Amino acid sequence: MIPASVLDLSTVPEGGTVRDALNNTLDLARHVERLGYHRFWLAEHHNMVGIASAATSVVIGQVAAATSKIRVGAGGVMLPNHSPLVIAEQFGTLATLFPDRIDLGLGRAPGSDQITAMALRRNHASSDRFPEDVVELIGLFQEASEGQPVRAVPGEGTHVPVWILGSSLYGAQFAAHLGLPYAFASHFAPDALEQAVEIYRDRFQPGITDAPRFMLAANVWAAETEAEALRLKTSQQQAFINLRSGRPGKLPRPVDDIHEVADARHVAMVEQALSVSATGDPAQVSAGLSRLIERYRPDELILSSAMHDPEARQKSYAIAMDALRGLDARAA
């Protein structure tokens, strides 16, 4: 079966607290580990009242401690916000405490607005150094050479797997050039997906890895009925519209019909942004995931299922895993 993983933003539900969001993340991680998911990734965002995973490495450590075998990592760390040495030390520490379970996905965007990026004590030119910083960071995870002036302790010799994340063609080209695995953020920015995947596979040069490894990010809103899945989806739809309208906030409660709270223009915009998705009852989710796998031929899926109700979210991931197992059985 194609490996399936989970992307969680520790979303803060409307009416809830940051503590609720982090506790929900820990509960979800334990749940999807029992279901057989391969990885559990968290993303770095700053100055957003609806996302609680800003201190990404700290949350990763808590998730790894709360689970026993699922791989845990960043999807991703926004490297322009940090020095490579700091990230090497953080993830080297995690890899030392949780051997062969830690991943590091790296993004080039700040994960915030420019004012917040400056508050993080990095400058506007940081993103321009992304290629050099990635190479430096990977080097810090290798065995130290004699006389090396700067060493990551912990970090050196841990060989933490590094992924490049992207939502444009830049990341695909860079990952292919260095021979790194590549994850595309198609769960919210699908426009360049097909071209990025083609570039990555066509231009891949063996490097850190011997063959291309492409991870497709997709949304899933699964429930026992289509009507309930569509209702649950409205939380993410509202959140996306609010963000694009300059009104970011906590994850809204679902509504029966998204058109009740958003005009047709905004609904069309969000439907395009969230188009790489599988939504509905178990049969519909199975068909949706099958279409995505057939079309993009990913080596791995990473699923995002943002829902206001944590129990409904856990159920959604269970339905998705059952669907993937059913597809595998039919293929056999």
Disulfide bonds with the S-S distance in Angstrom:
none
